[in-house]
Amino acid sequence: MEINCLNNSIHNIKYSNSSFVVQFLTFKDIWIFNCYEGCQYLITNNNLKINNISKIIMTDLHINNMSGLLGLLSSLNLIGRIKSLHIYGPKDLAHYLDLSKKYSHTNFNYIIYIHILNTGLIINYDQYRVYAFNNNHKYEFLIIQSEQYGKFILDKAQNNYLLPGPLYGELKKGLDFVLPDGVILNGNYFTLLNNLFGNQILFVLDRYYRRINIENNVMSSIILF
């Protein structure tokens, strides 16, 4: 998982116009946090394809954070996008998009799913989970990446006369087992690479320290302001 900050300048306390792109190494999907004016240009300038955008997450409905949203949606329509798009945001986001489409006389040939943000788990996709936290009508997010298991070496398991079954999956997780005859099976012995710990990435848009930020940051490896 890679994080690209499109603009990391925060000019005032009350509102921020930070946009982030989350690019995954195991699949082509791209997630965007906020979509300000010029966001589309910077995405392509970073050699990313806008058609790979699968989710757009809006922290709030301030113009600084969403002025480029309609333009990006229109560009996706122009390049012939057919796969659906998921947009997450506050409750009035759907109303804003409906009015924008009527005003600009624009229709999209792909399906847009609108998800209303609430505190708690909002995305559970593959090995990634995203949690949202409401902070004074703006949302902050925590991305959790699950532990990545090493590649299981089937030949070693067969050479040790282990029959295929649930035991293979448990050994792949790096767990150890003691057989009735006292033989110890070390899960790391049967994997090509040791398991990699997951990551926690906390997106905080408030420049002041608050208790919830500290609590969410206990196990986080990266914090972006």
C-alpha positions as CSV (number, residue, x, y, z in Angstrom):
1,M,0.0,0.0,0.0
2,E,1.4,3.4,-1.0
3,I,0.2,6.9,0.1
4,N,0.6,9.9,-2.2
5,C,-0.2,13.3,-0.8
6,L,-1.5,15.5,-3.7
7,N,-1.2,18.7,-1.7
8,N,0.1,18.9,1.8
9,S,-0.3,22.6,2.5
10,I,-2.8,23.6,5.2
11,H,-3.2,27.4,5.1
12,N,-5.6,27.9,7.9
13,I,-7.0,26.3,11.0
14,K,-10.7,26.1,10.2
15,Y,-10.6,24.3,6.9
16,S,-8.0,22.1,5.2
17,N,-7.8,21.1,1.6
18,S,-5.7,18.0,1.8
19,S,-6.1,15.2,-0.7
20,F,-4.5,11.8,-0.6
21,V,-4.3,8.9,-3.0
22,V,-4.0,5.4,-1.7
23,Q,-2.5,3.0,-4.2
24,F,-2.5,-0.7,-3.5
25,L,0.4,-3.0,-4.5
26,T,-1.7,-6.2,-4.7
27,F,-4.5,-4.9,-6.9
28,K,-5.0,-1.9,-9.3
29,D,-7.7,-0.1,-7.3
30,I,-7.0,3.5,-6.2
31,W,-8.8,5.3,-3.4
32,I,-9.0,9.1,-3.1
33,F,-9.5,11.1,0.0
34,N,-11.1,14.4,-1.0
35,C,-11.1,15.8,-4.5
36,Y,-10.1,19.5,-4.7
37,E,-9.7,21.6,-7.9
38,G,-6.7,20.3,-9.9
39,C,-6.8,16.9,-8.2
40,Q,-7.4,15.1,-11.5
41,Y,-4.3,16.7,-13.1
42,L,-2.0,15.7,-10.2
43,I,-3.3,12.2,-10.2
44,T,-2.4,11.7,-13.9
45,N,0.9,13.7,-13.3
46,N,1.8,10.9,-10.8
47,N,1.4,8.3,-13.5
48,L,-1.8,7.0,-12.1
49,K,-4.8,6.1,-14.2
50,I,-8.1,7.8,-13.1
51,N,-10.1,4.8,-14.4
52,N,-8.5,2.7,-11.6
53,I,-10.3,4.9,-9.0
54,S,-12.8,2.7,-7.2
55,K,-13.6,4.7,-4.1
56,I,-13.7,8.4,-3.3
57,I,-13.9,9.4,0.3
58,M,-14.9,13.0,1.3
59,T,-14.0,14.3,4.7
60,D,-16.6,17.1,4.5
61,L,-18.6,19.1,2.0
62,H,-16.4,22.2,2.0
63,I,-15.7,23.6,-1.4
64,N,-11.9,23.3,-0.9
65,N,-12.3,19.5,-0.6
66,M,-14.8,18.8,-3.3
67,S,-14.5,21.4,-6.0
68,G,-12.9,18.9,-8.4
69,L,-15.3,16.1,-7.8
70,L,-17.8,16.8,-10.6
71,G,-15.0,17.3,-13.1
72,L,-13.4,14.0,-12.2
73,L,-16.7,12.2,-12.5
74,S,-17.3,13.8,-15.9
75,S,-13.8,12.8,-17.1
76,L,-14.5,9.2,-16.1
77,N,-17.6,9.3,-18.2
78,L,-15.7,10.8,-21.2
79,I,-13.1,8.0,-21.2
80,G,-15.9,5.4,-21.4
81,R,-15.9,4.1,-17.8
82,I,-18.4,1.3,-17.3
83,K,-17.5,-0.1,-13.9
84,S,-19.2,1.2,-10.8
85,L,-17.8,3.9,-8.5
86,H,-18.3,4.2,-4.7
87,I,-18.3,7.6,-3.1
88,Y,-18.4,8.1,0.7
89,G,-19.3,11.3,2.3
90,P,-21.6,13.3,4.6
91,K,-25.4,13.0,4.3
92,D,-25.9,15.9,1.8
93,L,-23.4,14.5,-0.7
94,A,-26.1,12.8,-2.8
95,H,-28.1,16.0,-2.9
96,Y,-25.1,18.0,-4.1
97,L,-24.4,15.5,-6.9
98,D,-28.0,15.6,-8.1
99,L,-28.1,19.4,-8.2
100,S,-24.7,19.5,-10.0
101,K,-25.8,17.0,-12.7
102,K,-29.0,19.0,-13.3
103,Y,-27.1,22.3,-13.5
104,S,-24.5,21.0,-15.9
105,H,-26.9,18.7,-17.8
106,T,-24.6,15.8,-17.2
107,N,-25.4,12.1,-16.9
108,F,-23.0,9.3,-16.2
109,N,-22.9,6.0,-18.0
110,Y,-21.6,4.1,-15.0
111,I,-23.2,3.4,-11.7
112,I,-22.3,5.6,-8.7
113,Y,-23.0,4.3,-5.2
114,I,-23.3,6.9,-2.5
115,H,-22.5,5.8,1.1
116,I,-23.4,8.1,4.0
117,L,-20.6,8.3,6.5
118,N,-21.1,7.3,10.1
119,T,-18.7,6.6,12.9
120,G,-17.5,3.1,12.7
121,L,-16.4,0.6,10.0
122,I,-17.3,2.0,6.5
123,I,-15.1,-0.2,4.2
124,N,-14.2,-3.8,4.5
125,Y,-12.4,-4.8,1.3
126,D,-9.9,-7.6,0.8
127,Q,-7.3,-7.2,3.6
128,Y,-8.1,-3.5,4.3
129,R,-10.6,-2.0,6.7
130,V,-11.5,1.7,7.0
131,Y,-13.0,3.3,10.1
132,A,-14.5,6.8,10.2
133,F,-14.6,9.2,13.1
134,N,-16.8,12.3,13.2
135,N,-14.9,15.5,14.3
136,N,-17.0,18.6,14.3
137,H,-18.9,17.8,11.1
138,K,-15.7,16.6,9.4
139,Y,-14.5,13.0,9.2
140,E,-11.2,11.5,10.0
141,F,-10.2,8.0,9.0
142,L,-8.2,5.0,10.1
143,I,-7.0,2.4,7.5
144,I,-6.0,-1.0,8.9
145,Q,-4.1,-3.4,6.8
146,S,-4.3,-7.1,7.9
147,E,-1.3,-9.2,8.5
148,Q,0.1,-10.7,5.3
149,Y,0.9,-14.3,5.4
150,G,3.9,-15.9,3.8
151,K,3.7,-18.3,0.8
152,F,3.0,-21.8,2.0
153,I,5.6,-24.4,0.8
154,L,3.5,-27.4,-0.2
155,D,6.5,-29.7,-0.9
156,K,7.7,-29.3,2.7
157,A,4.3,-30.3,4.1
158,Q,4.1,-33.3,1.8
159,N,7.7,-34.4,2.7
160,N,6.6,-34.3,6.4
161,Y,3.6,-36.5,5.6
162,L,1.1,-33.8,6.4
163,L,-2.3,-34.4,4.7
164,P,-4.1,-31.5,3.0
165,G,-6.6,-29.9,5.3
166,P,-7.2,-27.0,7.7
167,L,-3.8,-27.6,9.2
168,Y,-2.2,-26.1,6.1
169,G,-4.0,-22.8,6.6
170,E,-3.0,-22.6,10.3
171,L,0.7,-23.4,9.5
172,K,0.6,-20.6,6.8
173,K,-0.3,-18.2,9.6
174,G,2.9,-19.1,11.4
175,L,1.3,-21.0,14.2
176,D,3.1,-23.9,15.9
177,F,1.6,-27.3,16.7
178,V,2.8,-30.2,18.9
179,L,1.8,-33.7,17.5
180,P,0.9,-36.6,19.7
181,D,4.3,-38.1,19.3
182,G,6.0,-34.9,20.5
183,V,7.1,-33.6,17.1
184,I,6.8,-29.8,16.9
185,L,5.6,-28.2,13.7
186,N,6.8,-24.6,13.3
187,G,4.6,-22.7,10.9
188,N,7.5,-20.4,9.8
189,Y,9.3,-23.5,8.5
190,F,6.5,-24.2,6.1
191,T,6.4,-20.6,4.6
192,L,8.6,-19.1,2.1
193,L,8.6,-15.7,3.8
194,N,7.8,-14.8,7.4
195,N,4.4,-13.2,8.0
196,L,4.4,-9.4,7.7
197,F,2.7,-7.2,10.2
198,G,-0.1,-5.1,8.9
199,N,-0.2,-1.3,9.0
200,Q,-2.4,1.3,10.6
201,I,-2.7,4.7,8.8
202,L,-4.5,7.5,10.5
203,F,-5.8,10.5,8.5
204,V,-6.1,13.4,10.9
205,L,-7.3,16.8,9.5
206,D,-7.4,18.6,12.9
207,R,-4.2,20.4,13.8
208,Y,-5.0,20.3,17.6
209,Y,-4.3,17.2,19.7
210,R,-7.5,15.6,21.0
211,R,-8.0,12.5,23.1
212,I,-9.6,10.5,20.2
213,N,-6.5,11.2,18.0
214,I,-4.2,9.9,20.7
215,E,-6.3,6.8,21.2
216,N,-6.5,6.1,17.5
217,N,-2.8,6.6,17.1
218,V,-1.6,4.1,19.7
219,M,-0.8,1.4,17.1
220,S,-0.6,3.6,13.9
221,S,2.6,3.6,11.9
222,I,1.8,6.7,9.8
223,I,-0.1,9.9,10.6
224,L,-0.9,12.5,7.9
225,F,-2.0,16.0,8.8
